[in-house]
Amino acid sequence: MEIRRLTEADYDEVLEQYAACDELHAQERPDFFVHREKNETYPKDAYIQNLADPAVLQLGAFDDKRLVGVVRATLWQESGMVKGLRTVCLDDIYVLPAYRRKGIATKLFAEVETWAREQGAVRLDLYTWDFNKEAIAMYKAMGMTPQQYVFEKKL
């Protein structure tokens, strides 16, 4: 298993994984997410812009040259109402279903954590949906704790 920074040449495989993740969200929360065309899930120009941005880390996990997992994290210079607090937000993490439970997400997460420390971040944040129970359990197993809750009441 090789974990490395993504390149422009990886875009088509990255897009496949973002589309699968997007579809999961649309299936689980159709009241919140609309089905989008695959190329709308992560437009190529945004992907390339993120590749060039030193405040964005995009990594892929490769099994014999096949992309099997992705992660994207962003350094925030300020966090919420606290000025000067460097935080890294883990924006997206996705592993192909056939490769789950093999430690790939844990390795990607560890790389993000190392990068966050190198950036001088004091905290690593991520957001996930309540329906994503497996991911929540994984995040807790990696030492993350809940920071806040968002409640809703459907009308």
KEKE-702250 format. One record per residue: x, y, z of N, C-alpha, C, CB in turn. Coordinates in Angstrom, 2 decimals, m for minus. Glycine has a CB too. Layout:
<nodes>
+---------+---------+---------+---------+---------+---------+---------+---------+---------+---------+---------+---------+
|     nxx |     nyy |     nzz |    caxx |    cayy |    cazz |     cxx |     cyy |     czz |    cbxx |    cbyy |    cbzz |
+---------+---------+---------+---------+---------+---------+---------+---------+---------+---------+---------+---------+
|       X |       Y |       Z |       X |       Y |       Z |       X |       Y |       Z |       X |       Y |       Z |
...
+---------+---------+---------+---------+---------+---------+---------+---------+---------+---------+---------+---------+
</nodes>
This chain:
<nodes>
+---------+---------+---------+---------+---------+---------+---------+---------+---------+---------+---------+---------+
|     nxx |     nyy |     nzz |    caxx |    cayy |    cazz |     cxx |     cyy |     czz |    cbxx |    cbyy |    cbzz |
+---------+---------+---------+---------+---------+---------+---------+---------+---------+---------+---------+---------+
|    0.85 |   m1.17 |    0.00 |    0.00 |    0.00 |    0.00 |    0.90 |    1.23 |    0.00 |   m0.97 |    0.00 |    1.23 |
|    0.68 |    2.08 |   m0.97 |    1.43 |    3.33 |   m1.06 |    0.47 |    4.49 |   m0.79 |    2.11 |    3.48 |   m2.45 |
|    0.90 |    5.40 |    0.07 |    0.14 |    6.64 |    0.29 |    1.01 |    7.78 |   m0.20 |   m0.26 |    6.83 |    1.81 |
|    0.43 |    8.57 |   m1.08 |    1.18 |    9.70 |   m1.66 |    0.24 |   10.85 |   m1.98 |    1.94 |    9.26 |   m2.92 |
|    0.86 |   12.00 |   m2.21 |    0.08 |   13.15 |   m2.65 |   m0.53 |   12.86 |   m4.01 |    0.95 |   14.44 |   m2.70 |
|   m1.74 |   13.33 |   m4.19 |   m2.41 |   13.15 |   m5.47 |   m1.84 |   14.11 |   m6.50 |   m3.93 |   13.37 |   m5.31 |
|   m1.99 |   13.76 |   m7.76 |   m1.53 |   14.59 |   m8.87 |   m2.70 |   14.83 |   m9.82 |   m0.33 |   13.93 |   m9.61 |
|   m2.47 |   15.69 |  m10.79 |   m3.51 |   15.96 |  m11.78 |   m3.86 |   14.68 |  m12.54 |   m3.04 |   17.04 |  m12.76 |
|   m2.89 |   13.80 |  m12.76 |   m3.13 |   12.54 |  m13.48 |   m4.08 |   11.60 |  m12.72 |   m1.80 |   11.84 |  m13.73 |
|   m4.25 |   11.81 |  m11.43 |   m5.13 |   10.96 |  m10.62 |   m6.59 |   11.39 |  m10.67 |   m4.65 |   10.94 |   m9.19 |
|   m6.87 |   12.48 |  m11.33 |   m8.20 |   13.09 |  m11.23 |   m9.35 |   12.14 |  m11.55 |   m8.27 |   14.26 |  m12.16 |
|   m9.28 |   11.39 |  m12.63 |  m10.41 |   10.54 |  m13.01 |  m10.75 |    9.53 |  m11.91 |  m10.10 |    9.81 |  m14.31 |
|   m9.73 |    8.93 |  m11.30 |   m9.97 |    7.97 |  m10.22 |  m10.49 |    8.66 |   m8.96 |   m8.69 |    7.19 |   m9.90 |
|   m9.96 |    9.86 |   m8.69 |  m10.43 |   10.63 |   m7.54 |  m11.90 |   10.97 |   m7.73 |   m9.59 |   11.92 |   m7.35 |
|  m12.26 |   11.39 |   m8.92 |  m13.64 |   11.76 |   m9.21 |  m14.58 |   10.58 |   m8.99 |  m13.76 |   12.27 |  m10.65 |
|  m14.16 |    9.38 |   m9.35 |  m14.99 |    8.19 |   m9.12 |  m15.30 |    8.03 |   m7.63 |  m14.28 |    6.92 |   m9.65 |
|  m14.30 |    8.25 |   m6.78 |  m14.50 |    8.07 |   m5.35 |  m15.36 |    9.19 |   m4.76 |  m13.17 |    8.01 |   m4.63 |
|  m15.15 |   10.41 |   m5.21 |  m15.99 |   11.51 |   m4.73 |  m17.44 |   11.31 |   m5.17 |  m15.46 |   12.85 |   m5.26 |
|  m17.64 |   10.80 |   m6.38 |  m19.00 |   10.55 |   m6.86 |  m19.67 |    9.47 |   m6.02 |  m18.99 |   10.14 |   m8.33 |
|  m18.93 |    8.42 |   m5.65 |  m19.50 |    7.36 |   m4.81 |  m19.86 |    7.90 |   m3.43 |  m18.50 |    6.19 |   m4.67 |
|  m19.01 |    8.72 |   m2.87 |  m19.28 |    9.33 |   m1.56 |  m20.49 |   10.26 |   m1.66 |  m18.02 |   10.12 |   m1.06 |
|  m20.54 |   11.02 |   m2.72 |  m21.66 |   11.94 |   m2.95 |  m22.97 |   11.17 |   m3.08 |  m21.41 |   12.79 |   m4.21 |
|  m22.92 |   10.05 |   m3.77 |  m24.12 |    9.24 |   m3.97 |  m24.62 |    8.68 |   m2.63 |  m23.84 |    8.08 |   m4.96 |
|  m23.69 |    8.27 |   m1.77 |  m24.06 |    7.79 |   m0.44 |  m24.82 |    8.88 |    0.32 |  m22.81 |    7.36 |    0.35 |
|  m24.32 |   10.10 |    0.28 |  m24.99 |   11.20 |    0.96 |  m26.38 |   11.44 |    0.37 |  m24.14 |   12.47 |    0.87 |
|  m26.47 |   11.40 |   m0.95 |  m27.76 |   11.63 |   m1.60 |  m28.76 |   10.52 |   m1.26 |  m27.58 |   11.72 |   m3.12 |
|  m28.28 |    9.29 |   m1.12 |  m29.17 |    8.18 |   m0.76 |  m29.64 |    8.28 |    0.68 |  m28.47 |    6.84 |   m0.98 |
|  m28.72 |    8.61 |    1.57 |  m29.04 |    8.64 |    2.99 |  m29.81 |    9.90 |    3.41 |  m27.78 |    8.54 |    3.80 |
|  m29.53 |   11.01 |    2.76 |  m30.20 |   12.27 |    3.11 |  m30.70 |   12.99 |    1.86 |  m29.23 |   13.19 |    3.90 |
|  m31.69 |   12.38 |    1.17 |  m32.19 |   13.03 |   m0.04 |  m32.88 |   14.36 |    0.23 |  m33.14 |   12.11 |   m0.74 |
|  m33.25 |   14.57 |    1.49 |  m33.85 |   15.86 |    1.86 |  m32.80 |   16.97 |    1.91 |  m34.57 |   15.75 |    3.20 |
|  m31.54 |   16.59 |    1.98 |  m30.47 |   17.57 |    2.13 |  m29.56 |   17.62 |    0.91 |  m29.66 |   17.25 |    3.37 |
|  m29.30 |   16.45 |    0.32 |  m28.40 |   16.36 |   m0.83 |  m29.18 |   15.99 |   m2.07 |  m27.28 |   15.33 |   m0.57 |
|  m28.85 |   16.62 |   m3.16 |  m29.46 |   16.26 |   m4.43 |  m28.46 |   15.43 |   m5.22 |  m29.89 |   17.53 |   m5.24 |
|  m28.98 |   14.56 |   m6.05 |  m28.11 |   13.78 |   m6.92 |  m27.46 |   14.72 |   m7.93 |  m28.90 |   12.65 |   m7.65 |
|  m26.14 |   14.64 |   m8.02 |  m25.42 |   15.47 |   m8.97 |  m24.74 |   14.59 |  m10.01 |  m24.36 |   16.36 |   m8.24 |
|  m24.48 |   15.18 |  m11.13 |  m23.69 |   14.49 |  m12.15 |  m22.29 |   14.27 |  m11.59 |  m23.65 |   15.29 |  m13.50 |
|  m21.65 |   13.18 |  m12.01 |  m20.35 |   12.82 |  m11.47 |  m19.34 |   13.97 |  m11.53 |  m19.79 |   11.62 |  m12.22 |
|  m19.26 |   14.65 |  m12.67 |  m18.26 |   15.71 |  m12.80 |  m18.57 |   16.95 |  m11.96 |  m18.14 |   16.12 |  m14.25 |
|  m19.77 |   16.99 |  m11.36 |  m20.10 |   18.11 |  m10.47 |  m19.69 |   17.85 |   m9.03 |  m21.59 |   18.39 |  m10.54 |
|  m19.35 |   16.60 |   m8.69 |  m19.03 |   16.28 |   m7.31 |  m17.70 |   16.89 |   m6.88 |  m18.98 |   14.77 |   m7.12 |
|  m16.77 |   17.00 |   m7.79 |  m15.48 |   17.64 |   m7.52 |  m14.94 |   18.13 |   m8.85 |  m14.47 |   16.65 |   m6.81 |
|  m15.36 |   19.32 |   m9.26 |  m14.93 |   19.84 |  m10.57 |  m13.41 |   19.86 |  m10.71 |  m15.49 |   21.26 |  m10.77 |
|  m12.95 |   19.58 |  m11.91 |  m11.51 |   19.46 |  m12.16 |  m10.77 |   20.74 |  m11.82 |  m11.25 |   19.08 |  m13.61 |
|  m11.35 |   21.89 |  m12.12 |  m10.65 |   23.14 |  m11.82 |  m10.46 |   23.32 |  m10.32 |  m11.40 |   24.34 |  m12.40 |
|  m11.43 |   22.92 |   m9.52 |  m11.29 |   23.01 |   m8.06 |  m10.25 |   22.02 |   m7.56 |  m12.65 |   22.75 |   m7.36 |
|  m10.24 |   20.83 |   m8.14 |   m9.25 |   19.81 |   m7.77 |   m7.83 |   20.32 |   m8.04 |   m9.50 |   18.50 |   m8.54 |
|   m7.61 |   20.87 |   m9.23 |   m6.29 |   21.37 |   m9.61 |   m5.90 |   22.56 |   m8.73 |   m6.27 |   21.78 |  m11.09 |
|   m6.85 |   23.43 |   m8.44 |   m6.58 |   24.57 |   m7.56 |   m6.14 |   24.07 |   m6.18 |   m7.82 |   25.48 |   m7.45 |
|   m6.82 |   23.04 |   m5.67 |   m6.44 |   22.48 |   m4.37 |   m5.07 |   21.83 |   m4.39 |   m7.48 |   21.48 |   m3.91 |
|   m4.70 |   21.21 |   m5.52 |   m3.37 |   20.61 |   m5.63 |   m2.28 |   21.66 |   m5.47 |   m3.22 |   19.91 |   m6.99 |
|   m2.54 |   22.87 |   m5.97 |   m1.55 |   23.95 |   m5.92 |   m1.56 |   24.73 |   m4.61 |   m1.78 |   24.90 |   m7.07 |
|   m2.57 |   24.55 |   m3.79 |   m2.74 |   25.31 |   m2.56 |   m1.96 |   24.66 |   m1.42 |   m4.23 |   25.43 |   m2.19 |
|   m0.97 |   25.35 |   m0.85 |   m0.19 |   24.75 |    0.25 |   m1.01 |   24.53 |    1.52 |    1.00 |   25.62 |    0.56 |
|   m2.19 |   25.12 |    1.60 |   m3.04 |   24.94 |    2.77 |   m3.99 |   23.75 |    2.60 |   m3.84 |   26.21 |    3.04 |
|   m3.85 |   23.02 |    1.50 |   m4.70 |   21.85 |    1.25 |   m3.81 |   20.63 |    1.03 |   m5.63 |   22.09 |    0.01 |
|   m4.14 |   19.57 |    1.72 |   m3.45 |   18.30 |    1.55 |   m4.41 |   17.31 |    0.91 |   m2.92 |   17.75 |    2.92 |
|   m4.02 |   16.74 |   m0.22 |   m4.81 |   15.72 |   m0.89 |   m3.93 |   14.49 |   m1.08 |   m5.37 |   16.24 |   m2.27 |
|   m4.34 |   13.40 |   m0.46 |   m3.57 |   12.16 |   m0.53 |   m4.41 |   11.04 |   m1.08 |   m3.04 |   11.79 |    0.85 |
|   m3.73 |   10.07 |   m1.67 |   m4.39 |    8.87 |   m2.14 |   m3.67 |    7.65 |   m1.60 |   m4.43 |    8.84 |   m3.67 |
|   m4.44 |    6.60 |   m1.37 |   m3.89 |    5.30 |   m1.00 |   m3.99 |    4.42 |   m2.25 |   m4.67 |    4.66 |    0.23 |
|   m2.87 |    3.84 |   m2.63 |   m2.80 |    3.06 |   m3.86 |   m2.43 |    1.62 |   m3.56 |   m1.79 |    3.69 |   m4.83 |
|   m3.17 |    0.72 |   m4.16 |   m2.88 |   m0.71 |   m4.08 |   m2.51 |   m1.14 |   m5.49 |   m4.11 |   m1.54 |   m3.51 |
|   m1.21 |   m1.36 |   m5.71 |   m0.72 |   m1.75 |   m7.03 |   m1.23 |   m0.78 |   m8.10 |   m1.15 |   m3.19 |   m7.36 |
|   m0.99 |    0.48 |   m7.88 |   m1.33 |    1.58 |   m8.80 |   m2.82 |    1.89 |   m8.91 |   m0.81 |    1.26 |  m10.15 |
|   m3.66 |    1.17 |   m8.20 |   m5.10 |    1.47 |   m8.19 |   m5.40 |    2.35 |   m6.99 |   m5.96 |    0.17 |   m8.15 |
|   m6.09 |    3.46 |   m7.22 |   m6.49 |    4.35 |   m6.13 |   m7.62 |    3.69 |   m5.36 |   m6.91 |    5.74 |   m6.67 |
|   m7.39 |    3.43 |   m4.08 |   m8.40 |    2.74 |   m3.27 |   m8.93 |    3.60 |   m2.13 |   m7.82 |    1.46 |   m2.70 |
|   m8.32 |    4.77 |   m1.91 |   m8.78 |    5.66 |   m0.86 |   m8.25 |    7.06 |   m1.07 |   m8.37 |    5.14 |    0.51 |
|   m9.02 |    8.05 |   m0.63 |   m8.61 |    9.45 |   m0.76 |   m8.89 |   10.18 |    0.54 |   m9.34 |   10.13 |   m1.94 |
|   m8.14 |   11.24 |    0.74 |   m8.40 |   12.14 |    1.85 |   m8.02 |   13.55 |    1.41 |   m7.60 |   11.71 |    3.14 |
|   m8.80 |   14.52 |    1.90 |   m8.48 |   15.93 |    1.66 |   m8.63 |   16.66 |    2.99 |   m9.42 |   16.57 |    0.56 |
|   m7.65 |   17.48 |    3.29 |   m7.68 |   18.26 |    4.53 |   m7.24 |   19.69 |    4.22 |   m6.77 |   17.63 |    5.62 |
|   m7.77 |   20.63 |    4.99 |   m7.49 |   22.04 |    4.76 |   m7.06 |   22.71 |    6.05 |   m8.72 |   22.75 |    4.18 |
|   m6.01 |   23.49 |    5.97 |   m5.53 |   24.27 |    7.10 |   m6.35 |   25.55 |    7.21 |   m4.02 |   24.60 |    6.97 |
|   m6.95 |   25.75 |    8.37 |   m7.67 |   26.99 |    8.65 |   m6.78 |   27.85 |    9.53 |   m9.05 |   26.71 |    9.35 |
|   m6.54 |   29.08 |    9.10 |   m5.71 |   29.99 |    9.88 |   m6.44 |   30.50 |   11.11 |   m5.26 |   31.16 |    9.02 |
|   m7.75 |   30.56 |   10.99 |   m8.59 |   30.97 |   12.12 |   m9.74 |   29.98 |   12.21 |   m9.10 |   32.45 |   11.95 |
|  m10.20 |   29.74 |   13.41 |  m11.27 |   28.79 |   13.58 |  m12.42 |   29.44 |   14.32 |  m10.78 |   27.54 |   14.34 |
|  m13.54 |   29.58 |   13.64 |  m14.72 |   30.14 |   14.28 |  m14.48 |   31.50 |   14.88 |  m15.21 |   29.22 |   15.34 |
|  m14.81 |   31.65 |   16.14 |  m14.66 |   32.93 |   16.81 |  m13.28 |   33.11 |   17.42 |  m15.71 |   33.08 |   17.87 |
|  m12.44 |   32.08 |   17.37 |  m11.12 |   32.15 |   17.99 |  m10.11 |   32.59 |   16.95 |  m10.70 |   30.79 |   18.62 |
|   m9.54 |   33.75 |   17.13 |   m8.57 |   34.29 |   16.18 |   m7.19 |   33.70 |   16.43 |   m8.53 |   35.83 |   16.27 |
|   m6.51 |   33.39 |   15.35 |   m5.14 |   32.91 |   15.45 |   m5.00 |   31.45 |   15.81 |   m4.42 |   33.71 |   16.44 |
|   m6.08 |   30.71 |   15.82 |   m6.04 |   29.29 |   16.15 |   m5.95 |   28.49 |   14.85 |   m7.30 |   28.86 |   16.99 |
|   m4.81 |   27.85 |   14.65 |   m4.61 |   27.06 |   13.43 |   m5.23 |   25.68 |   13.64 |   m3.08 |   26.93 |   13.09 |
|   m6.15 |   25.35 |   12.77 |   m6.88 |   24.10 |   12.83 |   m6.85 |   23.46 |   11.46 |   m8.34 |   24.31 |   13.32 |
|   m6.76 |   22.15 |   11.43 |   m6.90 |   21.44 |   10.16 |   m8.25 |   20.76 |   10.15 |   m5.74 |   20.41 |    9.94 |
|   m8.97 |   20.98 |    9.07 |  m10.27 |   20.33 |    8.89 |  m10.10 |   19.19 |    7.90 |  m11.35 |   21.34 |    8.41 |
|  m10.43 |   17.99 |    8.33 |  m10.42 |   16.85 |    7.44 |  m11.72 |   16.94 |    6.64 |  m10.29 |   15.48 |    8.23 |
|  m11.60 |   17.39 |    5.41 |  m12.78 |   17.67 |    4.59 |  m13.45 |   16.40 |    4.10 |  m12.39 |   18.53 |    3.41 |
|  m12.66 |   15.47 |    3.59 |  m13.21 |   14.26 |    3.00 |  m12.26 |   13.10 |    3.23 |  m13.48 |   14.45 |    1.49 |
|  m12.81 |   11.94 |    3.52 |  m12.04 |   10.71 |    3.55 |  m12.96 |    9.61 |    3.02 |  m11.51 |   10.37 |    5.01 |
|  m12.44 |    8.84 |    2.08 |  m13.25 |    7.79 |    1.46 |  m12.35 |    6.64 |    1.05 |  m14.04 |    8.35 |    0.22 |
|  m12.80 |    5.43 |    1.34 |  m12.10 |    4.22 |    0.93 |  m13.10 |    3.34 |    0.19 |  m11.48 |    3.46 |    2.17 |
|  m12.67 |    2.77 |   m0.92 |  m13.54 |    1.88 |   m1.68 |  m14.06 |    0.76 |   m0.78 |  m12.80 |    1.29 |   m2.90 |
|  m15.34 |    0.40 |   m0.91 |  m15.92 |   m0.63 |   m0.02 |  m15.11 |   m1.93 |    0.06 |  m17.31 |   m0.95 |   m0.48 |
|  m14.57 |   m2.40 |   m1.04 |  m13.81 |   m3.66 |   m1.03 |  m12.50 |   m3.56 |   m0.24 |  m13.51 |   m4.09 |   m2.45 |
|  m12.06 |   m2.34 |    0.06 |  m10.79 |   m2.14 |    0.76 |  m10.98 |   m1.65 |    2.19 |   m9.95 |   m1.14 |   m0.01 |
|  m12.20 |   m1.58 |    2.64 |  m12.45 |   m1.11 |    4.01 |  m12.06 |   m2.17 |    5.03 |  m13.93 |   m0.73 |    4.18 |
|  m11.84 |   m1.70 |    6.25 |  m11.46 |   m2.56 |    7.38 |  m10.09 |   m3.22 |    7.17 |  m12.52 |   m3.65 |    7.60 |
|   m9.24 |   m2.52 |    6.43 |   m7.87 |   m3.01 |    6.20 |   m6.85 |   m1.99 |    6.68 |   m7.65 |   m3.32 |    4.71 |
|   m7.31 |   m0.98 |    7.41 |   m6.41 |    0.02 |    7.97 |   m6.06 |    1.17 |    7.04 |   m5.16 |   m0.63 |    8.39 |
|   m6.68 |    1.24 |    5.87 |   m6.35 |    2.29 |    4.91 |   m6.78 |    3.67 |    5.41 |   m7.00 |    2.00 |    3.56 |
|   m8.01 |    3.77 |    5.89 |   m8.48 |    5.05 |    6.40 |   m7.64 |    5.49 |    7.60 |   m9.97 |    4.97 |    6.81 |
|   m7.24 |    4.54 |    8.43 |   m6.39 |    4.86 |    9.58 |   m5.05 |    5.42 |    9.12 |   m6.18 |    3.61 |   10.45 |
|   m4.48 |    4.84 |    8.07 |   m3.20 |    5.33 |    7.55 |   m3.36 |    6.72 |    6.94 |   m2.63 |    4.36 |    6.50 |
|   m4.44 |    6.93 |    6.19 |   m4.69 |    8.25 |    5.62 |   m4.87 |    9.29 |    6.73 |   m5.93 |    8.22 |    4.70 |
|   m5.64 |    8.91 |    7.75 |   m5.88 |    9.80 |    8.89 |   m4.56 |   10.15 |    9.58 |   m6.85 |    9.14 |    9.89 |
|   m3.70 |    9.17 |    9.78 |   m2.41 |    9.40 |   10.43 |   m1.55 |   10.37 |    9.62 |   m1.66 |    8.07 |   10.63 |
|   m1.59 |   10.26 |    8.31 |   m0.84 |   11.19 |    7.45 |   m1.37 |   12.62 |    7.60 |   m0.91 |   10.75 |    5.97 |
|   m2.69 |   12.74 |    7.66 |   m3.28 |   14.07 |    7.87 |   m2.87 |   14.62 |    9.23 |   m4.83 |   14.00 |    7.75 |
|   m2.91 |   13.78 |   10.24 |   m2.54 |   14.22 |   11.59 |   m1.08 |   14.69 |   11.63 |   m2.75 |   13.07 |   12.60 |
|   m0.19 |   13.96 |   10.98 |    1.22 |   14.38 |   10.92 |    1.35 |   15.72 |   10.21 |    2.06 |   13.31 |   10.19 |
|    0.67 |   15.86 |    9.07 |    0.72 |   17.11 |    8.32 |    0.16 |   18.27 |    9.15 |   m0.07 |   16.97 |    7.00 |
|   m0.93 |   18.01 |    9.87 |   m1.54 |   19.05 |   10.71 |   m0.55 |   19.55 |   11.76 |   m2.82 |   18.51 |   11.39 |
|    0.15 |   18.62 |   12.39 |    1.16 |   19.02 |   13.38 |    2.26 |   19.85 |   12.74 |    1.77 |   17.78 |   14.07 |
|    2.69 |   19.43 |   11.54 |    3.73 |   20.19 |   10.82 |    3.26 |   21.60 |   10.48 |    4.12 |   19.45 |    9.54 |
|    1.98 |   21.79 |   10.30 |    1.43 |   23.11 |    9.98 |    1.23 |   23.97 |   11.23 |    0.10 |   22.96 |    9.25 |
|    1.50 |   23.40 |   12.39 |    1.31 |   24.13 |   13.64 |   m0.12 |   24.14 |   14.11 |    1.79 |   25.54 |   13.48 |
|   m0.92 |   23.23 |   13.60 |   m2.33 |   23.16 |   14.01 |   m2.42 |   22.63 |   15.44 |   m3.15 |   22.25 |   13.04 |
|   m3.40 |   23.14 |   16.16 |   m3.61 |   22.71 |   17.54 |   m4.76 |   21.72 |   17.64 |   m3.88 |   23.91 |   18.45 |
|   m5.48 |   21.55 |   16.52 |   m6.64 |   20.67 |   16.55 |   m6.93 |   20.16 |   15.14 |   m7.88 |   21.40 |   17.14 |
|   m7.48 |   18.95 |   15.09 |   m7.94 |   18.37 |   13.84 |   m9.45 |   18.20 |   13.96 |   m7.22 |   17.00 |   13.53 |
|  m10.19 |   18.83 |   13.06 |  m11.65 |   18.77 |   13.07 |  m12.14 |   17.99 |   11.87 |  m12.27 |   20.18 |   13.08 |
|  m13.32 |   17.41 |   11.99 |  m14.01 |   16.86 |   10.84 |  m15.49 |   16.86 |   11.13 |  m13.51 |   15.43 |   10.50 |
|  m16.26 |   16.82 |   10.08 |  m17.71 |   16.80 |   10.19 |  m18.21 |   15.55 |    9.51 |  m18.35 |   18.08 |    9.55 |
|  m19.18 |   14.90 |   10.13 |  m19.78 |   13.71 |    9.53 |  m21.27 |   13.69 |    9.85 |  m19.09 |   12.42 |   10.03 |
|  m21.99 |   12.93 |    9.09 |  m23.43 |   12.81 |    9.28 |  m23.74 |   11.70 |   10.25 |  m24.13 |   12.57 |    7.94 |
|  m24.79 |   11.85 |   10.99 |  m25.18 |   10.86 |   12.00 |  m25.47 |    9.49 |   11.40 |  m26.39 |   11.35 |   12.76 |
|  m25.92 |    9.43 |   10.15 |  m26.18 |    8.14 |    9.53 |  m24.91 |    7.33 |    9.29 |  m26.91 |    8.34 |    8.22 |
|  m23.78 |    7.97 |    9.33 |  m22.51 |    7.33 |    9.01 |  m21.90 |    6.69 |   10.26 |  m21.53 |    8.35 |    8.39 |
|  m22.60 |    5.72 |   10.81 |  m22.21 |    5.10 |   12.09 |  m20.83 |    4.44 |   12.04 |  m23.25 |    4.07 |   12.50 |
|  m20.51 |    3.77 |   10.93 |  m19.20 |    3.11 |   10.84 |  m18.07 |    4.14 |   10.89 |  m19.10 |    2.28 |    9.56 |
|  m18.24 |    5.25 |   10.19 |  m17.22 |    6.29 |   10.21 |  m17.10 |    6.90 |   11.60 |  m17.55 |    7.38 |    9.17 |
|  m18.22 |    7.13 |   12.25 |  m18.19 |    7.70 |   13.60 |  m17.42 |    6.78 |   14.54 |  m19.63 |    7.93 |   14.14 |
|  m17.67 |    5.49 |   14.46 |  m16.94 |    4.54 |   15.30 |  m15.44 |    4.57 |   14.99 |  m17.49 |    3.11 |   15.11 |
|  m15.10 |    4.67 |   13.72 |  m13.69 |    4.73 |   13.33 |  m13.04 |    6.00 |   13.87 |  m13.56 |    4.68 |   11.80 |
|  m13.71 |    7.14 |   13.74 |  m13.14 |    8.40 |   14.22 |  m12.90 |    8.33 |   15.73 |  m14.06 |    9.58 |   13.88 |
|  m13.84 |    7.77 |   16.46 |  m13.68 |    7.63 |   17.90 |  m12.51 |    6.71 |   18.22 |  m14.96 |    7.09 |   18.55 |
|  m12.36 |    5.63 |   17.45 |  m11.25 |    4.70 |   17.67 |   m9.90 |    5.37 |   17.40 |  m11.41 |    3.47 |   16.77 |
|   m9.88 |    6.41 |   16.57 |   m8.65 |    7.14 |   16.26 |   m8.42 |    8.29 |   17.23 |   m8.70 |    7.66 |   14.83 |
|   m9.23 |    8.35 |   18.29 |   m9.00 |    9.35 |   19.33 |   m9.79 |   10.63 |   19.20 |   m7.59 |    9.68 |   19.35 |
|  m10.70 |   10.71 |   18.24 |  m11.50 |   11.92 |   18.10 |  m12.66 |   11.87 |   19.09 |  m12.03 |   12.06 |   16.65 |
|  m13.07 |   13.03 |   19.52 |  m14.19 |   13.14 |   20.45 |  m15.20 |   14.14 |   19.88 |  m13.71 |   13.58 |   21.87 |
|  m16.49 |   13.97 |   20.23 |  m17.49 |   14.93 |   19.74 |  m17.21 |   16.33 |   20.28 |  m18.91 |   14.48 |   20.15 |
|  m17.40 |   17.31 |   19.41 |  m17.18 |   18.70 |   19.78 |  m18.50 |   19.44 |   19.95 |  m16.31 |   19.40 |   18.73 |
|  m19.46 |   19.14 |   19.11 |  m20.76 |   19.79 |   19.20 |  m21.80 |   18.90 |   18.54 |  m20.72 |   21.20 |   18.54 |
|  m23.04 |   19.20 |   18.75 |  m24.13 |   18.48 |   18.13 |  m25.01 |   19.47 |   17.39 |  m24.94 |   17.68 |   19.17 |
|  m25.51 |   19.05 |   16.25 |  m26.48 |   19.83 |   15.51 |  m27.75 |   19.00 |   15.48 |  m25.97 |   20.19 |   14.05 |
|  m28.82 |   19.54 |   16.00 |  m30.09 |   18.81 |   16.04 |  m31.02 |   19.37 |   14.99 |  m30.73 |   18.90 |   17.43 |
|  m31.97 |   18.52 |   14.59 |  m32.97 |   18.97 |   13.63 |  m34.31 |   18.35 |   14.00 |  m32.57 |   18.59 |   12.18 |
|  m35.35 |   19.01 |   13.57 |  m36.70 |   18.48 |   13.70 |  m37.37 |   18.69 |   12.35 |  m37.50 |   19.16 |   14.88 |
|  m37.68 |   17.60 |   11.71 |  m38.30 |   17.72 |   10.39 |  m39.75 |   18.16 |   10.57 |  m38.22 |   16.37 |    9.60 |
|  m40.16 |   19.08 |    9.77 |  m41.52 |   19.63 |    9.82 |  m42.33 |   19.22 |    8.61 |  m41.48 |   21.15 |    9.91 |
+---------+---------+---------+---------+---------+---------+---------+---------+---------+---------+---------+---------+
</nodes>
